[in-house]
Amino acid sequence: MGADRGLALELDVCAAYRIRHSEFLRWSEDDRNKAIWHHIWKRQECKSCGTREEEWDESRGGHRWAYVAEKRRCRGCEVREQAEETRTAEDGRGVHIVMIRNEEVLRRADS
């Protein structure tokens, strides 16, 4: 399978959609092509800022000022960063902070 780049790409798309390859193959050719194109397009985004190189490149139809930076506060990131500050050397390597929904608080809020 390592040499079959097309199959590897299809399996990447299946993983992104969380479907079996056999289900993907039942899609119309047009739908499969669109899903593959969208997957490739999303992979070209910068992992840090979410923009794509051609958006900035004037020779490819982009613009030097295609985006502006804006400060935004994310409460989730704030809580995670606070938890990261509590990590110590005793925690050891490989310890990272994950966000888990607080179902108890959310259930009370719905009541």
Long-range contacts (C-beta under 8 A, 24 or more apart in sequence): 9-36, 9-39, 9-40, 10-36, 12-39, 13-39
